[in-house]
Amino acid sequence: MGHGLVKCPYCGSEDLTPIKTWRFSFYEVTRYKCNKCGGVFQHYKNTTGRGKPEFYIRIKPRPTKAH
């Protein structure tokens, strides 16, 4: 299930699961988990037009295959 233009910063997939959403300053923040690679990241979307329109912060890299 896609979430608009949000893509995983690790692998580029749009197959994401939103974990939680909150507001921070001028931004609406959603934490996602990628269903393809397992990476966790936050997407910041500006709701005011001030500052950057959107950006990503990587939280947990995708798991490595070597265990």
KARAQUI-V468071 format. One record per run of one state. SS is the DSSP state (hx for helix, st for strand, lp for the rest). FROM is the first residue (numbers start at 1). TO is the last residue. Records with the same first field share a line. If there is no record, write none. Layout:
SS = FROM-TO + FROM-TO
This chain:
lp = 1-15 + 25-26 + 35-39 + 47-53 + 61-67
st = 16-24 + 27-34 + 40-46 + 54-60
